[in-house]
Amino acid sequence: MKVDSLPVELWRVILAYLPLPDLGRCCQVCRAWRELILSLDNTRWRQIYLGCRECRHPNWPSQPHLEPPSWREALKQHAMATRTWTQNGPELQSSACLLFRRRKDRRVWHVGHGCEFETLRGALGVVGPYDRVVLHPGVYEEQAEVALKVPVELVGLGRLGQVVLLVCMEQQCPTARLCNLVFMPPWFSSVVYKTSWGHVQLDNCIFEGAQLQIRGPGTCQARFCSFLQGSSAHLLGVVLSLLDSCDFSGSDTASVTVEGPPVSERNWACKHLAGLARTYPSCGLSGDSSLPIGPQPLSTVGPQPPGSNIKKEHVSIEDWQKKTGVEVVCQGTVIEDGWSDGERSDGEEENREGEKSNIKSLFTLDYKIPYAHHGLSHLLKPQPDGSLPLASCPDPPSVTPEPLTFQQELDRDPDAHMLAASTHGCILRRCLFREGKGGVHLSNFGQARLEGNVFRGLNYAVRCIQNSTIVMVRNEVCECRASGVFLRLSAQGLIAENNIHSNGEAGLDIRKGANPIIVCNKIHSGLRSGVVVLGNGKGSIRSNQIYNNKEAGVYILFSGNPVVSENHIFQGQAAGIAINENGRGIIADNVIKENQWGGVDIRRGGDPILKNNYICHGYSDGVVVGERGRGLIEGNHVYCNKGCGVWVMSSSRPQLLGNYITHNYMYGLAVFCRKDPENIEAREGNWPGQGGLGGEGGSGERRGVEGEAREGQENLNEEGELFAWESDLDSEDECHSARRSISVALVESNCMSYNGAVGLYVKSSEPLNVFANLVNSNRGTGIAVLQSSQLTRLVTNCILENGRGGVTVEKDCRVELRGNGIYENSGHGVGFSGSGQIVENDVVGNRGYGIHVCASADIKVLRNRVQPAQACGIAIIGPVKGVVHDNLLYQGHPGNKKALLHLDPGNDSCLLRNNSILRHNNSYTSMTSWVLENPPPRPLASSPSGLPSSQYPSRLGISMTTRISATVESGCHSGSMFCSIQ
């Protein structure tokens, strides 16, 4: 009969009455019939699947409300899975005739009231290989252990829950299947089923307060099973076992325990289970994550890292101001009590009125000394494509590197690819773990693979210790009372494309030599930090989205030493990355943005390598280096932060090399001398973090071991790791000490541009070296030194076109200015009231005095080249002590009648000697064109040989952060505006 003889709707009504075998026969008639039968997926195929007593909804237990892609395909997979236990059985049996072979018949035995057997033990005594034992509704209890000596199938009749077994079974045969049964422990044992070498298949069973025990080379396949009221599965040395679509709830220990390395011996079922494991879609290595990627961070800038995706978005400075509510106009911005970058000196005020409008027209190229080819000019020149470099671009950067996809990570990392393809140990997929103490526990070289599971409302989801290996792909870990995933004691593995959120402690906690690969996860909405690494913990944390955590997105301390790269860390309620208590590591190529506190916060011995990150749009400072902070901060883009670009405490010893610090609301780089007060909690062992490791009050991170164990008798340090890992730090410290330590903080080769106040602000009690930096176009002074009880060296910097003076040095400061180029600033080129040296600088085109020395300064002004616009070249005002000699002063505009070298009358403590003054001829047509040569304009392209060269560290480093409270103090600037240390 042809298919088109009846309407399709009518055919579907007719075919709805056919059983499964007849549907299969119809599929074989022709292609048209096959297509017709396949079109019944949402009707007849769905009806057949849901009518099967041996299986539940394909997306049970975690998502039973979602329809499967195909009911027919789900039924096919179920049929294949239910036959695994028979794959080693002989299908055929010899007959008397050699020409024919017949299929062996399986007998069916009934157990129950009024049946062939009253007890289960009686039936098992007579069954043959692969026979079926049907248990009628009732409760079956055995007073001693029952042994399964031949392959057998035990099936409960009726609805699930009507057949209850109170038995302890030991499997002594190659294979067995149990279906539609409820297991409860007998009076003499909590173990209801165990095997040490055979294969057991469990379909649609319930375990209540019972334990399933599988010991290698034994294997297990469990599907649609429920483990309730403290039930658990223990797998010891298993080579391969599969738990699929199971429900675990109410456990008082870990729901699944995997212990010991896989044994070398294999049983017959391993190859079949491996084939089933590869059929799950999540196992494939081809796909992008199906998880939503969450809120998209704003665009950032920087060189495109290898393999990065780039999203371009134009962001003007006006747009950014409107978005953040920031008005970056510096009008009398208070920097310190009694000092303001909005105040102008007398010399500046003299030249400001009546000259502002025409000063540029007066100071023409006819007599202006050219300086454009100074040693840092390459940072200001347009690119070959016509675009402006970051240092001279008035708009914030506009390019965002996107995280890599999971497939891209696998393509570039052979170790991750190997782990993603592995199928060893216990495989759990599509299971639900809820309302219990623990989810999965691995120990002593155990191996497990977790795919598509949901962990909800537990104390912890996964705990992996003692050299075990975990592979977690596309799981959801949420609402755990402690941390979601713990890795300890040299654990390793791959954690990829998981959704880890809303946990009471850290999303991931890595300690004691654990070294996982963590890629492409969403880690968000945690009540503490996103990722914590401490106690010699390691790991590679890449291409994750870490956002909206209450405390630090990544928190590193106590010799934690991970590699954190190419992540997006944004919208956190505290710091983006916090490094403290001798933490180390590499933090590279991350986008860190829109965090409430510092983008990166380094304190108390933290010593990371912070390289090529994009730290922007924060509501506080970009980078904070607090008390005793260290580290190499190199090649980062720090911009559009509402606080400072970089905030450094003078007791720290960081190295800042080659960073772009631009378009920040306040200072570009601020160095303060305020020290952290001693914290009582820290002395007592409650290590304060971003909100205190042990405290309840305040918004702080409690990262103490006590905090992890606060639920009942939970102790996540049961291996004695409370403080034991502190004794394991010696070997790490030896490696750490190989890095050359520096005794003076170093600021070298940075660009500090377009910031809302001072480019570099110093109020320090420690020495500071500032070499070869470009400080330009800031709204305040280029460099302001308000306090410097020890020597601050400003050497070979280029300071130009800032909104106030070039360099300001206040009273009682010790400063050396050597080899700098100070050009076209709106105030004095150099305003100096302290003690020190001004040696071999080029000071050209500034609107105020070239060099203004006043108060009771003790100064040497030697071998400088100075050309002012309208005012004095060098002015010595007040009782200044020192010498001014061998300077070369050039006249600016011919109409400037002020003395190029001025010394207050009556000052006999300052010696003027061998200074040269060059003036223009009277005729405008014959004005001399002066050129800075021998040497060319400063700063020179190469630093003087006597200067110390930068020592780039050769080891990793990262750390954790101490307590930071978000307070705004009066005056704002005696400490970090938003990150004062408590």
ZAPA-567715 format. One record per residue (C-alpha): z, x, y. Coordinates in steps of 0.25 Angstrom, whole numbers, padded with zeros to 4 digits, always signed. Each point is the difference from the previous one (the first is absolute). Layout:
ZXY
...
END
This chain:
+0000+0000+0000
-0004+0006+0014
+0011+0002+0010
-0008-0007+0011
-0001-0013-0008
+0014-0004+0006
+0006+0003+0014
+0009+0012+0000
+0012-0008+0003
-0001-0009-0012
-0002+0012-0009
+0013+0005+0005
+0007-0012-0003
-0006+0000-0014
+0003+0015-0003
+0014-0002+0005
+0003-0006-0014
-0005+0012-0008
+0010+0010-0006
-0001+0015+0002
-0008+0003-0013
-0011-0011+0004
+0000+0006+0014
-0003+0013-0006
-0012-0006-0008
-0006-0007+0012
+0000+0014+0008
-0009+0005-0011
-0011-0011+0001
-0008+0006+0011
+0002+0006+0014
+0001-0014+0007
+0011-0005-0009
+0007+0013+0002
+0000-0002+0015
+0004-0014-0002
+0012+0004-0008
+0004+0011+0009
+0000-0010+0012
+0012-0007-0007
+0009+0011+0005
+0009-0009+0009
+0000-0012-0010
-0001+0002-0015
+0003+0015+0000
+0012-0002+0009
+0005-0011-0009
-0001+0008-0013
+0007+0012+0007
+0012-0009+0005
+0001-0007-0013
+0002+0013-0008
+0015+0001-0004
-0001+0015-0001
-0003+0003+0014
+0004-0004+0014
-0008-0001+0013
-0008+0013+0002
+0008+0004+0013
+0013-0004-0005
+0011+0004+0003
-0002+0006+0014
-0012-0008+0005
-0001-0013-0008
-0006-0008+0011
-0012+0009+0001
-0012-0004-0008
-0006+0011-0009
-0015+0005+0003
-0004-0006-0013
+0008-0009-0010
-0010+0003-0011
+0002+0015+0002
+0015-0001+0000
-0001-0008-0013
-0009+0011-0006
+0010+0011+0005
+0011-0008-0006
-0007-0001-0014
-0003+0015+0000
+0014+0003+0003
+0006-0009-0010
-0008+0007-0011
+0005+0014+0003
+0011+0000-0011
-0011-0003-0011
-0009+0011+0004
+0005+0010-0011
+0000-0011-0011
-0011-0001-0011
-0010-0011+0003
-0006+0000-0014
+0005+0001-0014
-0008+0003-0012
-0004-0011-0010
-0004+0001-0014
-0014+0000+0003
-0005+0013+0006
-0011-0007+0008
+0009-0009+0008
+0013+0002+0008
+0009-0011+0005
+0009-0001+0012
+0015+0001-0004
+0007-0013+0002
+0013+0000+0009
+0011-0009-0005
+0008-0009+0009
+0015-0001-0003
+0009-0011+0007
+0014+0002+0003
+0010-0011+0004
+0008-0012-0005
-0008-0007-0011
-0011+0012-0001
-0002+0010-0010
+0011+0009+0005
+0012-0003+0007
+0003+0014+0006
-0009+0011+0006
+0005+0010-0009
-0004-0008-0012
-0014-0001+0005
-0001+0014+0003
+0003+0004-0014
-0012-0006-0006
-0011+0001+0011
-0012+0008-0003
-0007+0010+0010
-0005-0007+0013
+0005-0014-0004
+0005-0010+0010
+0014-0005+0001
+0001-0013+0008
+0014-0003+0004
+0003-0015+0003
+0009-0003+0012
+0015+0004-0002
+0009+0012+0001
-0001+0011-0010
+0012+0009-0002
+0001+0012-0009
+0013+0007-0002
-0006+0014-0003
-0012+0008+0004
-0013-0006-0005
-0011+0010-0004
-0015-0003+0001
-0006+0008-0011
-0015-0005+0000
-0009-0004+0012
+0004-0014+0003
-0002-0011+0012
+0012-0008+0004
-0004-0012+0008
+0009-0011+0006
-0005-0014-0001
+0001-0010+0012
+0003+0003+0014
+0006+0014+0004
+0015-0001-0001
+0001-0009-0012
+0000+0012-0010
+0012+0009+0002
+0003+0013-0008
+0014+0006+0000
-0004+0013-0008
-0002+0015+0000
-0013+0004-0005
-0005+0013-0004
-0015+0002-0002
-0003+0009-0012
-0015-0003-0001
-0012+0004+0007
-0002-0013+0009
+0006-0013+0003
-0001-0012+0010
+0010-0009+0005
-0004-0012+0008
+0007-0012+0007
+0014+0004-0003
+0013+0001+0007
+0008+0013-0004
+0015+0000+0002
+0010+0011-0004
+0008-0002-0013
+0015+0003+0000
-0002+0014-0005
-0011+0006+0009
-0006-0001+0013
-0013+0005-0005
-0009-0012-0006
-0012+0008-0003
-0003+0015-0003
-0011+0008-0006
-0002+0015-0001
-0014+0002-0005
-0007-0013-0001
-0007-0009+0010
+0006-0013+0005
-0007-0011+0008
+0008-0010+0007
-0006-0012+0006
+0006-0011+0008
+0015+0003-0004
+0013-0001+0007
+0011+0011-0001
+0014-0005+0005
+0011+0011+0002
-0008+0008-0011
-0006+0013-0001
-0014+0004-0005
+0000+0015-0005
-0013+0008-0003
+0001+0014-0004
-0012+0009-0001
-0010+0001-0007
+0003-0015-0001
-0008-0009+0010
+0002-0013+0007
-0009-0011+0006
+0007-0011+0007
-0007-0011+0008
+0006-0012+0007
+0014+0003-0004
+0013-0003+0008
+0011+0010+0000
+0012-0008+0005
+0015+0001+0002
+0001+0015-0001
-0011+0002-0010
-0007+0013+0000
-0011+0009-0007
+0004+0014-0004
-0012+0009-0003
+0004+0014-0006
-0011+0010-0001
-0011-0010-0001
-0014+0005+0001
-0006-0013+0005
+0005-0014+0001
-0005-0012+0009
+0009-0010+0007
-0009-0010+0006
+0003-0013+0009
+0015+0000-0004
+0012-0005+0008
+0013+0008+0002
+0012-0006+0006
+0015+0001+0001
+0001+0014-0006
+0013+0007+0002
-0007+0014-0003
-0015+0004+0001
-0009-0011-0005
-0009+0011-0007
+0005+0014-0003
-0010+0010-0004
+0007+0013-0006
-0005+0013-0006
-0014+0006+0000
-0011-0007-0009
+0001+0005-0014
-0012+0008-0006
-0002-0010-0012
-0009-0012+0003
+0000-0013-0008
-0012-0008-0002
+0001-0009+0012
-0001+0010+0011
-0015+0000+0001
+0000-0015+0000
+0011-0001+0011
-0008+0011+0008
-0012-0009+0000
+0008-0012+0005
+0006+0008+0011
-0013+0004+0005
-0005-0015+0001
+0010-0003+0011
-0008+0000+0014
+0011+0007+0007
-0002+0012-0009
-0014+0003+0006
-0002+0011+0009
-0011-0006+0008
+0006-0010+0009
+0006-0001+0014
+0014-0006+0000
+0000-0015-0001
+0013+0001+0008
-0001-0005+0015
+0001+0012+0009
+0010-0006+0010
+0000+0002+0015
-0010+0009+0005
+0005+0011+0009
-0007+0004+0013
-0010+0011+0001
+0004+0014+0002
-0007+0013+0002
-0003+0013-0006
-0009+0009-0008
-0005-0008-0012
+0007+0005-0013
-0009+0003-0012
-0003-0013-0006
+0006-0009+0010
-0006-0013+0005
+0000-0001+0015
+0001-0012+0008
-0004+0001+0015
+0006-0009+0011
-0001+0002+0014
+0014+0000+0007
+0001+0003+0015
+0013+0004+0007
+0000-0014+0007
-0001-0007-0013
+0011+0008-0006
+0009-0003+0012
-0003-0015-0001
+0003+0000-0015
+0013+0008+0001
+0005-0005+0013
+0000+0014+0005
-0003+0004+0015
-0002+0015+0000
+0001+0002+0015
+0009+0011+0003
+0007-0004+0013
+0013+0007+0001
+0003+0001-0015
+0014+0004-0002
+0001+0012-0008
+0014+0005+0002
+0011-0003+0010
-0003+0006+0013
-0015+0004-0004
-0012-0009+0000
-0014+0003-0002
-0003-0010+0010
+0006+0008+0011
-0008+0010+0008
+0005+0013+0007
-0002+0002+0015
-0012+0009-0003
-0007-0011-0007
+0003-0011+0010
-0005+0009+0011
-0013+0000-0007
-0001-0014-0006
-0001-0008+0013
-0014+0000+0006
-0005+0010-0010
+0000-0008-0013
-0013-0007+0003
-0008+0012+0004
+0006+0012-0007
-0011+0000-0011
-0010+0000+0010
+0006+0011+0008
+0002+0008-0012
-0014+0002-0004
-0007+0009-0009
-0004+0009+0011
+0013+0007+0000
+0007-0006-0012
+0002+0011-0011
-0006-0005-0013
+0009-0001-0012
-0007-0009-0009
-0003+0011-0011
+0015+0003-0002
+0004+0003-0015
+0003-0015-0003
-0012-0006+0007
-0006-0004-0014
+0010-0011-0001
-0005-0006+0013
-0015+0001-0002
-0009-0012-0005
-0004+0000-0014
-0014+0002-0004
-0002-0015-0002
+0004-0002+0014
+0014-0006-0003
+0013+0005+0006
+0010+0009-0007
+0014-0006-0002
+0006+0009+0010
-0009-0005+0012
-0003-0015-0005
+0008-0010+0009
+0000-0010-0011
+0008+0000-0013
-0006+0004-0013
-0008-0011-0007
-0003+0005-0014
+0008-0005-0012
+0000+0007-0014
+0001-0010-0011
+0008+0002-0013
-0008+0003-0012
-0002-0010-0011
+0006+0001-0013
-0014+0004-0006
-0002+0011+0010
+0014+0006-0003
-0003+0000-0015
-0014+0007+0003
+0007+0011+0007
+0012+0002-0008
-0002+0003-0015
+0015-0001-0003
+0001-0014+0006
-0013-0004-0008
+0005+0005-0013
+0013-0008+0002
-0007-0012+0004
-0009+0000-0013
+0012+0003-0009
+0005-0010-0010
+0012+0006-0007
+0014-0005-0002
+0004-0014+0004
-0010-0008+0007
+0005-0012+0008
-0010-0009+0007
+0001-0014+0007
+0015-0001-0003
+0011-0006+0009
+0013+0007+0002
+0010-0009+0007
+0015-0002+0003
+0006+0011-0008
+0006+0014+0002
-0012+0009-0003
-0015-0001-0004
-0006+0012-0007
+0008+0013-0003
-0007+0012-0005
+0008+0013-0005
-0001+0013-0008
-0015+0002+0001
-0004-0015-0002
-0013-0006+0005
-0004-0013+0005
-0011-0007+0007
+0003-0012+0009
-0012-0009+0005
+0000-0013+0007
+0015-0003-0002
+0010-0007+0010
+0014+0006+0002
+0008-0010+0008
+0015-0001+0003
+0005+0011-0009
+0010+0012+0004
-0012+0009-0002
-0014-0002-0006
-0004+0014-0006
+0009+0012-0003
-0007+0012-0005
+0008+0013-0004
+0001+0012-0008
-0015+0005+0000
-0005-0014-0003
-0014-0005+0004
-0003-0013+0007
-0013-0006+0004
+0002-0012+0009
-0013-0008+0005
-0001-0013+0008
+0014-0004-0002
+0009-0008+0009
+0014+0005+0002
+0008-0008+0010
+0014-0005+0003
+0008+0011-0008
+0014+0001+0004
-0001+0015+0000
-0013+0009+0000
-0012-0006-0006
-0005+0013-0008
+0009+0012-0003
-0005+0013-0005
+0009+0011-0004
+0002+0013-0008
-0015+0005+0000
-0006-0014-0003
-0014-0001+0004
-0012-0009-0001
-0009-0009+0009
+0004-0011+0009
-0012-0007+0005
-0005-0013+0007
+0014-0007-0001
+0006-0009+0010
+0014+0004+0002
+0008-0008+0010
+0013-0007+0004
+0009+0009-0008
+0015+0003+0004
-0001+0015+0000
-0013+0009+0000
-0013-0005-0006
-0001+0013-0008
+0012+0010-0002
-0005+0014-0004
+0011+0011-0004
+0003+0012-0009
-0013+0006-0002
-0008-0013-0002
-0015+0003+0003
-0008-0013+0000
-0013-0004+0006
+0001-0011+0009
-0013-0006+0006
-0006-0012+0006
+0013-0009+0000
+0005-0010+0010
+0015+0003+0002
+0005-0009+0011
+0011-0010+0005
+0011+0008-0007
+0015-0001+0005
+0001+0015+0000
-0011+0011-0001
-0014-0001-0006
+0001+0013-0008
+0012+0010-0001
-0002+0014-0006
+0013+0009-0001
+0007+0009-0009
-0012+0009-0003
-0009-0012-0002
-0015+0003+0001
-0012-0009-0001
-0014-0003+0006
+0001-0012+0009
-0014-0003+0004
-0009-0012+0006
+0012-0010+0000
+0003-0010+0010
+0014+0000+0004
+0004-0010+0011
+0011-0009+0005
+0012+0007-0007
+0013-0002+0007
+0002+0015-0001
-0008+0013-0001
-0014-0002-0007
+0002+0013-0007
+0014+0006+0000
+0001+0015-0005
+0013+0008-0002
+0008+0010-0008
-0011+0009-0003
-0010-0012-0003
-0014+0007+0000
-0011-0010-0002
-0014+0000+0006
-0002-0012+0009
-0015-0002+0004
-0010-0010+0004
+0010-0011+0001
+0001-0011+0010
+0014-0002+0004
+0002-0010+0011
+0008-0012+0006
+0013+0006-0005
+0013-0004+0006
+0005+0014+0000
-0007+0014-0001
-0014+0001-0007
+0004+0013-0007
+0015+0005+0000
+0003+0014-0005
+0014+0005+0000
+0010+0009-0008
-0009+0011-0004
-0011-0009-0004
-0014+0007-0001
-0014-0003-0004
-0014-0002+0006
-0003-0012+0009
-0015+0000+0003
-0011-0009+0004
+0009-0013+0001
-0002-0011+0010
+0014-0003+0006
+0001-0011+0010
+0007-0011+0006
+0013+0004-0005
+0013-0004+0008
+0006+0014+0000
-0006+0013-0001
-0013+0002-0008
+0005+0012-0007
+0015+0004+0001
+0005+0014-0004
+0015+0003+0000
+0011+0008-0006
-0008+0011-0007
-0012-0008-0002
-0012+0010-0002
-0013-0007-0003
-0015+0004+0003
-0005-0012+0009
-0015+0002+0001
-0012-0008+0005
+0007-0013+0001
-0003-0011+0010
+0013-0005+0006
-0002-0011+0010
+0003-0013+0006
+0015+0002-0003
+0011-0008+0008
+0008+0013+0001
-0004+0015-0001
-0011+0005-0008
+0007+0012-0007
+0015+0002+0001
+0006+0014-0004
+0015-0002+0001
+0012+0010-0003
-0004+0011-0009
-0013-0005-0002
-0011+0010-0004
-0014-0001-0006
-0015+0003+0004
-0006-0011+0008
-0015+0003+0001
-0013-0007+0003
+0006-0014+0002
-0005-0011+0010
+0012-0006+0007
-0004-0010+0010
+0003-0014+0006
+0015+0000-0003
+0010-0007+0009
+0009+0012+0000
-0003+0015+0000
-0011+0005-0008
+0009+0011-0006
+0015+0000+0002
+0007+0013-0004
+0015+0004+0000
+0002+0014+0004
+0009+0003-0011
-0012-0002-0010
-0011+0011-0003
-0013-0007-0002
-0014+0006+0001
-0010-0009+0008
-0014+0005-0002
-0013-0006+0004
+0005-0014+0003
-0007-0011+0009
+0011-0007+0007
-0006-0010+0010
+0001-0013+0007
+0015-0002-0003
+0008-0008+0009
+0010+0010+0003
+0000+0015-0002
-0010+0007-0008
+0010+0010-0006
+0015-0001+0003
+0010+0011-0004
+0015-0004+0002
+0013+0007-0002
+0009-0012-0004
+0006+0002-0013
+0003-0010-0011
+0015-0003-0001
+0007+0002-0013
-0002-0012-0009
+0013-0003-0008
-0008-0007-0011
-0008+0012-0003
+0013+0008-0002
+0005-0010-0010
-0013+0000-0008
-0006-0013+0005
-0013+0006+0006
-0004-0007+0012
-0015-0003+0000
-0008-0008+0010
+0011-0010-0001
+0011+0007-0008
+0000+0003-0014
+0012-0007-0003
+0003-0009+0012
-0001-0015+0001
+0001-0001+0015
-0012+0004+0009
-0015+0001-0004
+0001+0012-0009
-0006+0005-0013
+0011+0001-0011
-0006+0010-0010
+0013+0004-0007
+0001-0001-0015
+0011-0010+0002
-0010-0009+0007
-0009+0000-0012
+0012-0005-0009
+0006-0010+0008
-0003-0012-0009
+0011-0002-0010
+0001+0012-0009
-0014+0005+0003
+0000+0015+0000
-0014+0006+0002
+0006+0013-0001
+0005-0001-0014
-0006+0014-0004
+0011+0006+0009
-0010+0002+0011
+0010-0005+0012
+0000+0014+0005
-0004+0008-0011
-0014+0002+0005
+0006+0008+0012
+0002+0012-0010
-0015-0001-0004
-0004+0004+0014
+0001+0015-0002
-0014+0003-0006
-0006-0009+0011
+0007+0007+0011
-0005+0014-0005
-0014-0005+0001
+0003-0007+0014
+0006+0013+0005
-0014+0007-0002
-0004-0007+0012
+0002+0009+0012
+0011-0006+0009
-0002+0000+0015
+0012+0002+0010
-0007-0007+0011
-0007-0013+0001
-0015+0002+0002
-0010-0009+0008
-0013+0006-0002
-0015-0005+0002
+0003-0014+0003
-0007-0010+0009
+0010-0009+0009
-0009-0009+0008
+0000-0013+0007
+0015-0003-0003
+0008-0009+0010
+0010+0010+0005
+0001+0015-0002
-0009+0007-0010
+0011+0010-0005
+0015-0003+0004
+0010+0010-0003
+0015-0002+0001
+0005+0010-0010
+0012+0009-0004
-0009+0008-0010
-0011+0010+0002
-0014-0006-0001
-0014+0006-0001
-0012-0008+0006
-0013+0007-0002
-0015-0003+0002
+0002-0015+0002
-0009-0009+0009
+0008-0009+0009
-0009-0009+0008
-0002-0013+0007
+0015-0005-0002
+0005-0009+0010
+0012+0008+0003
+0002+0015+0001
-0007+0009-0010
+0012+0008-0005
+0014-0003+0005
+0012+0009-0004
+0013-0007+0005
+0009+0008-0009
-0002+0013-0007
+0013+0008-0002
-0008+0010-0009
-0014+0005+0002
-0012-0010+0000
-0013+0007-0001
-0012-0006+0006
-0012+0009-0004
-0015-0002+0000
+0000-0015+0003
-0010-0008+0008
+0007-0010+0009
-0010-0008+0009
-0003-0013+0007
+0014-0006-0002
+0005-0011+0009
+0012+0009+0006
+0002+0015-0001
-0005+0009-0010
+0013+0007-0004
+0014-0004+0005
+0012+0009-0003
+0014-0005+0005
+0012+0008+0004
+0007+0008-0011
-0012+0000-0009
-0005+0013-0007
-0015-0001-0001
-0011+0010-0001
-0014-0004+0004
-0011+0010-0005
-0015-0001-0001
-0001-0015+0003
-0011-0007+0008
+0005-0010+0009
-0011-0008+0007
-0002-0012+0009
+0014-0007-0002
+0004-0010+0011
+0013+0007+0004
+0004+0015+0000
-0007+0009-0010
+0014+0006-0004
+0013-0006+0006
+0011+0010-0004
+0015+0000+0003
+0005+0007-0012
+0000+0015-0005
-0011+0007-0008
-0014+0005+0002
-0013-0005+0005
-0010+0010-0005
-0015+0001-0001
-0003-0015+0003
-0012-0006+0006
+0004-0011+0010
-0012-0007+0006
-0003-0013+0008
+0014-0006-0001
+0002-0010+0012
+0014+0005+0003
+0004+0015+0001
-0005+0009-0010
+0013+0006-0004
+0012-0006+0006
+0013+0008-0002
+0013-0006+0006
+0015-0001-0001
+0008+0011-0006
-0011+0004-0009
+0000+0014-0006
-0015+0003-0003
-0011+0010-0002
-0014-0005+0005
-0009+0011-0005
-0016+0001-0001
-0003-0014+0002
-0013-0006+0006
+0002-0011+0009
-0009-0009+0008
+0006-0013+0006
-0008-0011+0006
+0007-0002+0013
+0014+0005-0001
+0007+0014-0002
-0004+0008-0011
+0014+0006-0003
+0012-0006+0008
+0014+0006-0002
+0009-0010+0006
+0015+0002+0001
+0009+0012-0005
-0009+0004-0011
+0003+0013-0007
-0011+0008-0007
-0014+0007+0002
-0013-0005+0004
-0011+0011-0002
-0014+0003-0005
-0004-0015+0002
-0014-0004+0005
-0001-0011+0009
-0013-0007+0004
-0002-0009+0012
-0004-0015-0004
-0007-0008+0011
-0003+0008+0012
+0007-0010+0008
+0013+0003-0006
+0008+0007+0010
+0013+0001-0008
+0005+0014-0004
-0005+0003-0015
+0013+0008-0002
+0013-0006+0007
+0014+0006-0001
+0011-0007+0008
+0005+0009+0012
+0013+0006-0003
-0002+0002-0015
+0002+0014-0003
+0003-0001-0015
-0014-0003-0004
-0010+0012+0000
-0015-0002+0004
-0009+0011-0004
-0014+0003-0003
-0005-0014+0001
-0015-0002+0004
-0005-0012+0008
-0015-0003+0001
-0005-0009+0011
-0014-0006+0003
-0009+0005+0011
+0000-0008+0012
-0014-0005-0002
-0001-0011-0010
-0014+0005-0004
+0005+0014-0004
+0013-0005-0008
+0003+0009-0012
-0002-0006-0014
+0012+0006-0008
+0000+0000-0015
+0012+0003-0009
-0004+0012-0008
+0007+0011-0007
+0006-0008-0006
-0008-0013+0000
+0007-0013+0003
+0013-0002-0007
+0005-0004-0010
-0009+0011-0008
-0007-0004-0012
+0009+0009-0009
+0015+0002+0002
+0005+0013+0004
+0003+0009-0011
+0015+0001+0003
+0002-0015-0003
+0005-0005-0013
-0011-0006-0008
+0003-0014-0007
+0005+0001-0014
-0006-0011-0008
+0010-0004-0011
-0005+0000-0015
+0009-0010-0007
+0002-0015+0000
+0011-0007+0007
+0006-0013+0003
+0013-0007+0003
+0009-0012+0003
+0005-0005+0013
+0015-0002+0005
+0005-0012+0007
-0009-0005+0012
+0004-0011+0009
-0010-0007+0009
+0007+0001+0013
-0005+0002+0014
+0010+0007+0008
+0002+0001+0015
-0009+0010+0005
-0009-0001-0012
-0003+0015-0001
+0013+0007-0004
-0005-0002-0014
-0012-0007-0006
-0002-0013+0006
+0000-0008-0012
+0006+0009-0010
+0013+0005+0004
+0008+0006-0011
+0013-0006-0004
END
